[in-house]
Amino acid sequence: MERTVVRCADGHVFTATSFPMQQAERLGPGRLVRCPRCARLRNAVPVGAQKR
């Protein structure tokens, strides 16, 4: 499994075991994942991705 460094909407940086990048209904680079710091489902983006 590939690990990806991601940042949640609250700014917490963590690694996600699988970060699905190929979904039919995706709207940009973000995904809903459970943040281990705040224990909530948050929109997370890879750390390398930039907002435009």
N, C-alpha and C positions, 0 to 999 in steps of 0.2 A: 504494500500500500504506500502510496505517495503522501508525504506530509507537506502542507502548504502553510506558510506564515500569513495570517490574516489579521485584519483590524476590524473590531466591531463598531457599531454606530456610536458607542460611548467612548471610543478611543483605546480600548483594551487590545493589546497585541498578544496573540497566542497562535498555536499551531492547530490545524484541523487535519485529522487523519485522511479524510477524503473530502475534496472540495469540488463537487460536480460542476464542470464548466460547460457541458454540452446537454442542455435541457431545451426542449422545444419551446417552453413558455418563459424563457429567461428574458429579462429586461435590463441588459447591461452586465457588468462583471460581478454584481453583488449576489449573495445567497443568504438564506435564513439558516443560521446555525446557532446552537446553544453556546453562549459565552461561558467559559468556566469561572470567570471573575465575578460576573453579576448574576449568573445562573438563569438567564432569560434568553428567549429566542431573539436574536438581533440580526439585522442586516450586516453582513460582513463582506469585505472586499480583500483581495490579495494585497499585501503591503506594497508590491510593485505597481499596482494599478493607480492611476491618477484620476481625480475628478475633473470633468470638463464642463 
